[in-house]
Amino acid sequence: MQPPVTGRPTKPGRSDSGRLGPWENLSHRISSPAKIRAAVRGDGVFLFGDSISVQDGPALEKLVTAQTGAAVAVHDWSGQPTSAAVDALAEWSRKYGLPRRIVMAVGSNDIFDPAAFAAEVEQAMKLAGPERTVYWVNVHANRFGVPERVRSADRANSAAINQTLDQAAARHPNLRIVRWSEFLAARPGQIAKYLRDGIHTTQPAGQRARNALITQALKSGE
């Protein structure tokens, strides 16, 4: 499958986080049309993710199916911003319809342009409609090994994205936040246990923890 065309150009970051580089040729995992149709037909789960999900997605699919019985179809693409994931959601909605549950595990790549994030969240909620539940994993970016000004910008931009999600959840009762950022904040001395570079999860500890949060949210929302 060709990478989604967003029609929304990447802009320079509004802070010292930098800017998002080319991502269209990076690694990705996209379910087959047959699997997508099965997820819709069986009232399963759609999951849209970035590089964290490319790494953690296979284990997450197994965990969700084992604990909820739901079939999972994925669109995981390293480096993709939320705009690309929302475009993929729109494409799947047109081609296949949507199941009752949608997981959006994107936003980490929006630290480079957090002001654009709110409109993408609203578009995702419009596509989902009020009868479906959207589970959105909030973000933590604080990259190791970069200058402190960059780390500070990462933290500020992550906070802005997470605030946008909280504000959207106040408007949309069917938007539920999976609080990955809060999980990490509660363990300030153990970040390296869960993150290998300040964004991506370690294996197995970080992967297991994040996947468990997502799965629990899906179970609680049933």
Backbone as CSV, one residue per row, in Angstrom:
resi,resn,N_x,N_y,N_z,CA_x,CA_y,CA_z,C_x,C_y,C_z
1,MET,0.852,-1.199,0.000,0.000,0.000,0.000,0.880,1.239,0.000
2,GLN,0.488,2.215,-0.788,1.233,3.467,-0.833,1.005,4.255,0.457
3,PRO,1.992,5.049,0.884,1.796,5.869,2.075,0.657,6.842,1.866
4,PRO,-0.093,7.144,2.931,-1.209,8.066,2.784,-0.734,9.455,2.396
5,VAL,-1.485,10.108,1.553,-1.179,11.478,1.150,-2.046,12.404,1.986
6,THR,-1.433,13.216,2.809,-2.200,14.008,3.753,-2.739,15.288,3.139
7,GLY,-2.044,15.864,2.190,-2.459,17.157,1.682,-2.180,18.287,2.652
8,ARG,-1.512,17.958,3.764,-1.190,18.957,4.780,0.318,18.919,4.986
9,PRO,1.047,19.885,4.483,2.499,19.827,4.532,3.020,19.909,5.955
10,THR,4.149,19.235,6.177,4.819,19.334,7.460,5.406,20.730,7.619
11,LYS,5.151,21.333,8.748,5.658,22.673,9.015,6.811,22.598,10.009
12,PRO,7.668,23.589,10.012,8.697,23.624,11.037,8.058,23.669,12.426
13,GLY,8.730,23.032,13.371,8.226,23.068,14.734,8.187,24.478,15.273
14,ARG,7.276,24.712,16.206,7.155,26.029,16.796,8.097,26.201,17.972
15,SER,8.946,25.236,18.212,9.876,25.331,19.322,11.133,24.582,18.953
16,ASP,11.998,24.402,19.921,13.278,23.752,19.678,13.188,22.238,19.554
17,SER,12.014,21.648,19.497,11.931,20.209,19.225,12.430,19.891,17.826
18,GLY,12.433,20.878,16.936,12.911,20.657,15.575,11.753,20.508,14.612
19,ARG,11.942,19.679,13.585,10.884,19.467,12.621,10.837,17.996,12.236
20,LEU,9.679,17.566,11.786,9.490,16.182,11.380,10.131,15.958,10.015
21,GLY,10.981,14.949,9.946,11.629,14.619,8.692,10.783,13.682,7.840
22,PRO,11.290,13.303,6.668,10.559,12.381,5.800,10.291,11.058,6.519
23,TRP,9.096,10.572,6.391,8.721,9.332,7.078,8.059,8.312,6.159
24,GLU,7.692,8.721,4.955,6.869,7.868,4.094,7.513,6.532,3.724
25,ASN,8.840,6.461,3.739,9.524,5.221,3.390,10.014,4.433,4.599
26,LEU,9.588,4.845,5.787,9.989,4.132,6.995,9.158,2.853,7.172
27,SER,9.562,2.031,8.118,8.904,0.741,8.333,7.449,0.930,8.733
28,HIS,6.622,-0.022,8.332,5.199,0.064,8.644,4.575,-1.322,8.661
29,ARG,3.426,-1.386,9.290,2.624,-2.614,9.366,1.183,-2.217,9.065
30,ILE,0.605,-2.774,8.016,-0.770,-2.458,7.670,-1.504,-3.769,7.414
31,SER,-2.630,-3.946,8.061,-3.390,-5.185,7.916,-3.913,-5.340,6.499
32,SER,-4.123,-6.580,6.111,-4.680,-6.879,4.795,-6.146,-6.458,4.744
33,PRO,-6.674,-6.220,3.532,-8.102,-5.903,3.420,-8.997,-6.955,4.073
34,ALA,-8.614,-8.221,3.957,-9.427,-9.275,4.569,-9.468,-9.119,6.086
35,LYS,-8.331,-8.777,6.678,-8.292,-8.613,8.133,-9.047,-7.361,8.566
36,ILE,-8.968,-6.315,7.767,-9.711,-5.093,8.079,-11.207,-5.379,8.047
37,ARG,-11.648,-6.072,7.006,-13.080,-6.405,6.903,-13.522,-7.290,8.056
38,ALA,-12.661,-8.225,8.459,-13.013,-9.109,9.573,-13.172,-8.329,10.868
39,ALA,-12.321,-7.315,11.063,-12.433,-6.500,12.277,-13.736,-5.721,12.297
40,VAL,-14.160,-5.229,11.136,-15.428,-4.505,11.064,-16.593,-5.468,11.249
41,ARG,-16.546,-6.584,10.545,-17.639,-7.561,10.592,-17.799,-8.147,12.004
42,GLY,-16.681,-8.362,12.690,-16.728,-8.970,14.008,-16.735,-7.983,15.154
43,ASP,-17.013,-6.712,14.866,-17.011,-5.667,15.891,-15.696,-5.677,16.667
44,GLY,-14.618,-5.637,15.902,-13.294,-5.658,16.502,-12.759,-4.278,16.796
45,VAL,-11.463,-4.102,16.576,-10.770,-2.857,16.927,-9.885,-2.429,15.764
46,PHE,-9.928,-1.160,15.429,-8.944,-0.550,14.537,-7.899,0.144,15.396
47,LEU,-6.636,-0.017,15.029,-5.556,0.640,15.765,-4.648,1.364,14.778
48,PHE,-4.460,2.660,15.013,-3.585,3.488,14.196,-2.419,3.941,15.071
49,GLY,-1.190,3.658,14.606,-0.044,3.967,15.445,1.157,4.440,14.648
50,ASP,2.208,4.781,15.380,3.452,5.228,14.777,4.546,4.203,15.050
51,SER,5.791,4.634,15.177,6.885,3.678,15.330,6.795,2.883,16.626
52,ILE,6.212,3.453,17.654,6.037,2.695,18.891,5.149,1.489,18.618
53,SER,4.100,1.702,17.835,3.191,0.613,17.520,3.779,-0.365,16.514
54,VAL,4.639,0.114,15.614,5.325,-0.815,14.717,6.091,-1.835,15.540
55,GLN,6.735,-1.378,16.608,7.487,-2.274,17.481,6.574,-3.098,18.378
56,ASP,5.616,-2.442,19.013,4.827,-3.087,20.057,3.532,-3.714,19.556
57,GLY,3.140,-3.388,18.321,1.841,-3.797,17.817,1.571,-5.284,17.776
58,PRO,2.515,-6.121,17.314,2.216,-7.553,17.279,1.844,-8.112,18.644
59,ALA,2.574,-7.704,19.668,2.246,-8.169,21.015,0.915,-7.597,21.487
60,LEU,0.634,-6.341,21.112,-0.631,-5.721,21.507,-1.816,-6.434,20.860
61,GLU,-1.693,-6.754,19.578,-2.782,-7.459,18.904,-3.118,-8.760,19.626
62,LYS,-2.085,-9.520,19.959,-2.304,-10.796,20.653,-2.951,-10.580,22.013
63,LEU,-2.489,-9.553,22.730,-3.021,-9.288,24.065,-4.484,-8.866,24.008
64,VAL,-4.812,-7.957,23.077,-6.194,-7.495,22.951,-7.117,-8.642,22.575
65,THR,-6.707,-9.458,21.622,-7.547,-10.580,21.203,-7.702,-11.594,22.327
66,ALA,-6.611,-11.869,23.055,-6.680,-12.841,24.144,-7.587,-12.369,25.274
67,GLN,-7.563,-11.072,25.575,-8.305,-10.574,26.742,-9.696,-10.045,26.427
68,THR,-9.954,-9.725,25.159,-11.276,-9.196,24.797,-11.990,-10.035,23.748
69,GLY,-11.254,-10.899,23.065,-11.838,-11.684,21.988,-11.999,-10.912,20.687
70,ALA,-11.525,-9.669,20.642,-11.730,-8.812,19.474,-10.631,-9.015,18.440
71,ALA,-11.035,-9.024,17.176,-10.066,-8.990,16.090,-9.522,-7.572,15.962
72,VAL,-8.248,-7.458,15.612,-7.593,-6.158,15.532,-7.034,-5.961,14.124
73,ALA,-7.306,-4.806,13.538,-6.691,-4.404,12.270,-5.858,-3.160,12.534
74,VAL,-4.651,-3.118,11.964,-3.717,-2.053,12.316,-3.245,-1.263,11.105
75,HIS,-2.949,-0.002,11.365,-2.247,0.864,10.416,-1.147,1.563,11.214
76,ASP,0.000,0.907,11.288,1.139,1.409,12.064,2.235,1.824,11.096
77,TRP,2.686,3.077,11.226,3.679,3.603,10.281,4.673,4.469,11.042
78,SER,5.927,4.065,11.023,6.956,4.815,11.735,7.022,6.245,11.231
79,GLY,7.071,7.181,12.159,7.236,8.581,11.812,5.977,9.316,11.434
80,GLN,4.859,8.591,11.271,3.685,9.302,10.765,3.113,10.258,11.814
81,PRO,2.761,11.459,11.387,2.067,12.389,12.277,0.599,12.014,12.357
82,THR,-0.110,12.660,13.242,-1.532,12.357,13.411,-2.317,12.618,12.136
83,SER,-1.932,13.629,11.375,-2.664,13.933,10.145,-2.703,12.728,9.214
84,ALA,-1.592,11.997,9.091,-1.556,10.826,8.212,-2.411,9.696,8.761
85,ALA,-2.394,9.514,10.077,-3.230,8.477,10.679,-4.715,8.792,10.495
86,VAL,-5.068,10.056,10.607,-6.470,10.449,10.415,-6.877,10.264,8.958
87,ASP,-5.969,10.539,8.035,-6.266,10.271,6.639,-6.491,8.780,6.397
88,ALA,-5.692,7.942,7.047,-5.880,6.497,6.914,-7.215,6.068,7.522
89,LEU,-7.575,6.668,8.640,-8.881,6.390,9.249,-10.006,6.746,8.289
90,ALA,-9.887,7.882,7.634,-10.910,8.292,6.675,-10.985,7.318,5.500
91,GLU,-9.824,6.881,5.023,-9.800,5.941,3.904,-10.458,4.620,4.285
92,TRP,-10.133,4.103,5.453,-10.731,2.846,5.898,-12.231,3.000,6.120
93,SER,-12.641,4.150,6.630,-14.067,4.386,6.823,-14.817,4.326,5.505
94,ARG,-14.241,4.935,4.457,-14.879,4.920,3.142,-14.914,3.520,2.539
95,LYS,-13.811,2.802,2.671,-13.688,1.506,2.003,-14.375,0.371,2.752
96,TYR,-14.306,0.412,4.095,-14.709,-0.754,4.871,-15.774,-0.473,5.930
97,GLY,-15.967,0.786,6.285,-16.746,1.082,7.472,-15.842,1.028,8.697
98,LEU,-16.415,1.272,9.862,-15.624,1.319,11.091,-16.234,0.421,12.159
99,PRO,-15.390,-0.205,12.977,-15.901,-0.955,14.127,-16.275,0.000,15.257
100,ARG,-16.728,-0.563,16.332,-17.203,0.249,17.459,-16.058,0.890,18.242
101,ARG,-14.856,0.310,18.139,-13.721,0.791,18.934,-12.541,1.130,18.026
102,ILE,-11.968,2.302,18.264,-10.824,2.786,17.487,-9.752,3.250,18.470
103,VAL,-8.543,2.747,18.288,-7.416,3.175,19.111,-6.517,4.075,18.269
104,MET,-6.259,5.270,18.768,-5.330,6.206,18.127,-4.084,6.294,19.007
105,ALA,-3.046,5.586,18.599,-1.787,5.600,19.350,-0.788,6.471,18.605
106,VAL,-1.193,7.700,18.344,-0.371,8.655,17.599,-0.343,9.984,18.350
107,GLY,0.645,10.787,18.010,0.795,12.101,18.642,2.237,12.416,18.983
108,SER,3.064,11.379,19.131,4.469,11.637,19.471,5.178,12.440,18.390
109,ASN,4.807,12.219,17.141,5.448,12.956,16.045,4.857,14.344,15.837
110,ASP,3.857,14.691,16.629,3.262,16.017,16.550,3.930,17.013,17.487
111,ILE,4.954,16.581,18.214,5.688,17.538,19.044,6.369,18.600,18.185
112,PHE,6.527,18.315,16.890,7.187,19.262,15.999,6.242,20.350,15.497
113,ASP,4.948,20.129,15.668,3.948,21.136,15.275,2.684,20.923,16.103
114,PRO,2.761,21.142,17.407,1.624,20.825,18.270,0.380,21.652,17.995
115,ALA,0.543,22.835,17.403,-0.627,23.676,17.134,-1.571,23.039,16.117
116,ALA,-1.050,22.157,15.265,-1.882,21.512,14.245,-2.649,20.316,14.782
117,PHE,-2.331,19.888,15.991,-2.858,18.631,16.513,-4.354,18.689,16.809
118,ALA,-4.830,19.813,17.341,-6.228,19.909,17.765,-7.191,19.652,16.611
119,ALA,-6.896,20.201,15.446,-7.782,20.005,14.299,-7.828,18.544,13.872
120,GLU,-6.711,17.841,14.015,-6.685,16.432,13.645,-7.507,15.583,14.614
121,VAL,-7.448,15.925,15.889,-8.278,15.214,16.865,-9.754,15.406,16.544
122,GLU,-10.129,16.637,16.233,-11.532,16.909,15.906,-11.962,16.151,14.648
123,GLN,-11.071,16.066,13.664,-11.412,15.332,12.450,-11.579,13.846,12.744
124,ALA,-10.716,13.303,13.591,-10.847,11.891,13.958,-12.175,11.626,14.662
125,MET,-12.566,12.533,15.547,-13.823,12.345,16.273,-15.016,12.493,15.337
126,LYS,-14.912,13.373,14.361,-15.982,13.528,13.370,-16.138,12.252,12.556
127,LEU,-15.014,11.673,12.140,-15.052,10.432,11.373,-15.632,9.287,12.203
128,ALA,-15.253,9.208,13.459,-15.741,8.129,14.327,-17.231,8.264,14.602
129,GLY,-17.682,9.496,14.758,-19.086,9.720,15.095,-19.344,9.444,16.562
130,PRO,-20.504,9.848,17.067,-20.767,9.756,18.506,-21.058,8.356,19.024
131,GLU,-21.319,7.406,18.130,-21.689,6.058,18.572,-20.491,5.140,18.765
132,ARG,-19.307,5.573,18.366,-18.105,4.757,18.534,-17.222,5.357,19.617
133,THR,-16.398,4.516,20.209,-15.475,4.982,21.240,-14.067,5.059,20.667
134,VAL,-13.433,6.194,20.875,-12.051,6.395,20.449,-11.166,6.399,21.691
135,TYR,-10.172,5.547,21.686,-9.200,5.467,22.781,-7.903,6.095,22.270
136,TRP,-7.495,7.184,22.890,-6.319,7.908,22.391,-5.196,7.815,23.427
137,VAL,-4.063,7.278,23.027,-2.919,7.144,23.926,-2.177,8.475,23.967
138,ASN,-2.082,9.060,25.156,-1.375,10.341,25.209,0.134,10.125,25.152
139,VAL,0.900,11.197,25.108,2.296,11.081,24.685,3.273,11.513,25.769
140,HIS,4.459,10.974,25.641,5.600,11.383,26.458,6.804,11.444,25.532
141,ALA,7.354,12.625,25.354,8.585,12.797,24.586,9.554,13.620,25.418
142,ASN,10.738,13.069,25.633,11.795,13.741,26.397,13.090,13.041,26.001
143,ARG,13.521,13.294,24.768,14.551,12.488,24.154,15.881,12.527,24.903
144,PHE,16.439,11.350,25.102,17.741,11.229,25.726,18.828,11.703,24.754
145,GLY,19.910,12.220,25.291,21.085,12.489,24.474,20.993,13.691,23.571
146,VAL,20.043,14.580,23.816,19.948,15.818,23.038,20.133,16.991,24.001
147,PRO,20.412,18.187,23.500,20.598,19.329,24.405,19.367,19.576,25.275
148,GLU,19.599,20.159,26.413,18.504,20.383,27.360,17.421,21.278,26.769
149,ARG,17.781,22.225,25.931,16.754,23.076,25.332,15.798,22.244,24.478
150,VAL,16.320,21.205,23.828,15.478,20.330,23.022,14.601,19.470,23.925
151,ARG,15.182,18.949,24.980,14.397,18.134,25.922,13.293,18.974,26.561
152,SER,13.621,20.207,26.891,12.611,21.098,27.471,11.470,21.340,26.487
153,ALA,11.827,21.539,25.229,10.793,21.730,24.199,9.964,20.473,24.025
154,ASP,10.616,19.318,24.036,9.878,18.054,23.939,8.840,17.944,25.047
155,ARG,9.256,18.264,26.254,8.333,18.160,27.394,7.180,19.138,27.253
156,ALA,7.498,20.370,26.855,6.444,21.380,26.701,5.476,21.004,25.591
157,ASN,5.992,20.510,24.479,5.131,20.148,23.363,4.302,18.905,23.674
158,SER,4.882,17.960,24.401,4.105,16.799,24.852,2.961,17.241,25.747
159,ALA,3.267,18.156,26.657,2.227,18.656,27.564,1.114,19.355,26.784
160,ALA,1.487,20.114,25.738,0.484,20.797,24.922,-0.415,19.795,24.200
161,ILE,0.174,18.738,23.663,-0.606,17.699,22.989,-1.543,17.019,23.973
162,ASN,-1.040,16.693,25.142,-1.875,16.015,26.131,-2.991,16.920,26.652
163,GLN,-2.704,18.200,26.793,-3.749,19.143,27.183,-4.835,19.224,26.113
164,THR,-4.411,19.213,24.849,-5.378,19.218,23.742,-6.282,17.998,23.814
165,LEU,-5.709,16.847,24.111,-6.510,15.633,24.238,-7.495,15.734,25.396
166,ASP,-7.060,16.247,26.519,-7.960,16.395,27.668,-9.099,17.352,27.343
167,GLN,-8.790,18.427,26.659,-9.835,19.376,26.274,-10.825,18.747,25.305
168,ALA,-10.314,17.950,24.369,-11.197,17.269,23.425,-12.080,16.249,24.142
169,ALA,-11.517,15.551,25.130,-12.301,14.566,25.877,-13.433,15.231,26.657
170,ALA,-13.218,16.470,27.077,-14.282,17.198,27.768,-15.437,17.526,26.827
171,ARG,-15.149,17.647,25.549,-16.187,17.936,24.550,-16.829,16.676,23.988
172,HIS,-16.061,15.591,23.983,-16.528,14.352,23.347,-16.573,13.240,24.391
173,PRO,-17.745,12.870,24.876,-17.823,11.824,25.894,-17.373,10.457,25.408
174,ASN,-17.268,10.270,24.108,-16.811,8.987,23.572,-15.311,8.963,23.286
175,LEU,-14.581,9.993,23.737,-13.121,10.012,23.631,-12.535,9.685,24.995
176,ARG,-11.765,8.615,25.051,-11.165,8.184,26.308,-9.647,8.210,26.173
177,ILE,-9.009,8.790,27.163,-7.561,8.965,27.113,-6.870,7.809,27.827
178,VAL,-5.944,7.172,27.129,-5.079,6.157,27.735,-3.862,6.902,28.263
179,ARG,-3.679,6.906,29.568,-2.755,7.858,30.195,-1.351,7.276,30.384
180,TRP,-0.679,7.144,29.247,0.706,6.692,29.243,1.621,7.731,29.879
181,SER,1.395,8.995,29.615,2.221,10.048,30.202,2.144,10.029,31.722
182,GLU,0.942,9.855,32.253,0.776,9.829,33.702,1.422,8.593,34.322
183,PHE,1.352,7.471,33.614,2.022,6.258,34.093,3.507,6.524,34.295
184,LEU,4.129,7.162,33.324,5.561,7.450,33.422,5.852,8.520,34.470
185,ALA,4.992,9.537,34.535,5.209,10.606,35.509,5.179,10.090,36.938
186,ALA,4.426,9.029,37.167,4.340,8.447,38.507,5.576,7.623,38.856
187,ARG,6.491,7.474,37.886,7.692,6.664,38.094,8.928,7.441,37.631
188,PRO,9.167,8.612,38.208,10.228,9.489,37.684,11.622,8.895,37.753
189,GLY,11.865,8.021,38.685,13.193,7.426,38.792,13.368,6.177,37.969
190,GLN,12.344,5.798,37.209,12.394,4.539,36.471,12.163,4.720,34.968
191,ILE,12.314,5.931,34.471,11.995,6.180,33.063,12.817,5.281,32.141
192,ALA,14.090,5.106,32.451,14.937,4.280,31.594,14.502,2.816,31.603
193,LYS,13.744,2.412,32.601,13.207,1.048,32.617,12.151,0.870,31.532
194,TYR,11.416,1.965,31.238,10.273,1.868,30.329,10.532,2.477,28.953
195,LEU,11.504,3.391,28.861,11.799,4.055,27.577,13.273,3.889,27.258
196,ARG,13.564,3.520,26.021,14.958,3.306,25.639,15.642,4.554,25.105
197,ASP,14.834,5.566,24.703,15.420,6.774,24.125,14.646,8.030,24.504
198,GLY,13.728,7.920,25.432,12.905,9.052,25.831,11.560,9.103,25.141
199,ILE,11.338,8.224,24.161,10.050,8.137,23.469,9.614,6.681,23.308
200,HIS,10.480,5.853,22.713,10.118,4.483,22.386,10.273,3.564,23.600
201,THR,9.410,2.588,23.659,9.404,1.691,24.807,10.578,0.717,24.794
202,THR,10.979,0.324,25.985,11.925,-0.776,26.137,11.167,-2.088,25.975
203,GLN,11.938,-3.146,25.745,11.367,-4.483,25.707,12.076,-5.339,26.744
204,PRO,11.331,-6.005,27.629,9.868,-6.109,27.577,9.110,-5.117,28.454
205,ALA,9.781,-4.441,29.385,9.060,-3.714,30.437,8.167,-2.609,29.880
206,GLY,8.722,-1.727,29.057,7.926,-0.622,28.535,6.816,-1.094,27.625
207,GLN,7.143,-2.034,26.749,6.134,-2.573,25.844,4.971,-3.189,26.626
208,ARG,5.291,-3.988,27.602,4.238,-4.645,28.379,3.375,-3.626,29.116
209,ALA,4.017,-2.613,29.685,3.268,-1.621,30.454,2.319,-0.825,29.568
210,ARG,2.803,-0.346,28.429,1.958,0.454,27.536,0.856,-0.399,26.926
211,ASN,1.190,-1.591,26.475,0.168,-2.469,25.913,-0.898,-2.829,26.932
212,ALA,-0.482,-3.015,28.182,-1.456,-3.331,29.230,-2.415,-2.172,29.464
213,LEU,-1.904,-0.938,29.421,-2.774,0.228,29.593,-3.814,0.305,28.477
214,ILE,-3.390,0.066,27.252,-4.314,0.128,26.126,-5.363,-0.972,26.232
215,THR,-4.922,-2.171,26.540,-5.846,-3.297,26.645,-6.833,-3.093,27.773
216,GLN,-6.366,-2.601,28.907,-7.263,-2.356,30.036,-8.305,-1.317,29.698
217,ALA,-7.892,-0.275,28.965,-8.857,0.741,28.545,-9.948,0.146,27.668
218,LEU,-9.552,-0.716,26.740,-10.538,-1.367,25.877,-11.478,-2.263,26.688
219,LYS,-10.931,-2.968,27.635,-11.769,-3.831,28.481,-12.720,-3.015,29.339
220,SER,-12.244,-1.925,29.882,-13.080,-1.094,30.757,-14.176,-0.389,29.985
221,GLY,-13.923,-0.138,28.691,-14.899,0.579,27.890,-15.968,-0.288,27.276
222,GLU,-15.873,-1.578,27.468,-16.846,-2.476,26.873,-18.191,-2.399,27.594
